[in-house]
Amino acid sequence: MSPYGKVAVLYGGLSSEREISLKSGAAVLAALRARGVDAHGVDAGRDLPARLAEGYDRAFIALHGRLGEDGCVQGLLEVMGIPYTGSGVAASALAMDKVATKALFRASSLSTPEYRLIDAEAELASIGPLGFPIILKPVSEGSSIGVSRVASAAGLTEAFHKARAFGLVLAETCIVGPEYTCAILGDRALPVIRLETPHDFYDYEAKYLLNTTRYHCPAGLSEERERAMQELAMRAFKALGARGWGRVDVMADSAGRFYVLELNTVPGMTDHSLVPMAARAAGLSFEDLTLEILSQTLEDGR
């Protein structure tokens, strides 16, 4: 008999990342069922409390974005006494807030790009010291939704309003160089992936729509630099109090210095997503990965 009991795979939800979450959840659901887990897909709508009261023993969170990755669902599961995958309430909320994330990175002596919080168009004049190109992004969105890379002051207003549609705006120095990501699984960092796109940066289209985006794993780093990036990613993960699993995004500048961008506490989980790709490089199948993530709910009294 499965030690997991009846498992709710939470997916879909109410955020701007709903469609991506539906794909992640469907892939996780199929993988768990293939391993004999009594898993059921639950679209996390306004009726989620009633759905969860249907006798679930634990939950696999495959939600992305607000009301799923930001501590809200985690809080509900805590109240209902249902063990769940991934980070807890506080770490989820902190990681979703890019300003809070960067403040904690700095407090932990982790290099992160310079930034300003922008609330109104009039404040754009204050971001000159950040230089160009510059990145404007919503403070609390994922999947590069609302993000722009701005080459000059002429593009700031349009980019600001694009990001402001989703809330407060973060203006961030653009690190020009290769982009990497490092997945964390339990107490270990998986092989690093280097991202290569014909776009100016790894935006929504490059992530989900283009077939010209390339992923390199091995990432082309020396053994020493690969290990250094893995250690940096683990430090960032721990700085936010994260647990279970996640993915840390990192940039390198022309001098080879690493800068931590952010932590994703519920990364994409389709067969083409980055965490499963890193897991395969470490010898884990997609089914192995999903089961290992779920197995973490049996630990520490969760």
Beta strands, then each sheet from edge to edge (+ up, - down):
strand 1: 6-11
strand 2: 38-43
strand 3: 58-61
strand 4: 115-118
strand 5: 134-138
strand 6: 148-150
strand 7: 169-173
strand 8: 179-185
strand 9: 188-189
strand 10: 193-196
strand 11: 214-216
strand 12: 245-252
strand 13: 258-264
sheet 1: 2+ 1+ 3+
sheet 2: 4+ 7- 5+ 6-
sheet 3: 9+ 8- 10+ 11-
sheet 4: 9+ 8- 12+ 13-
end
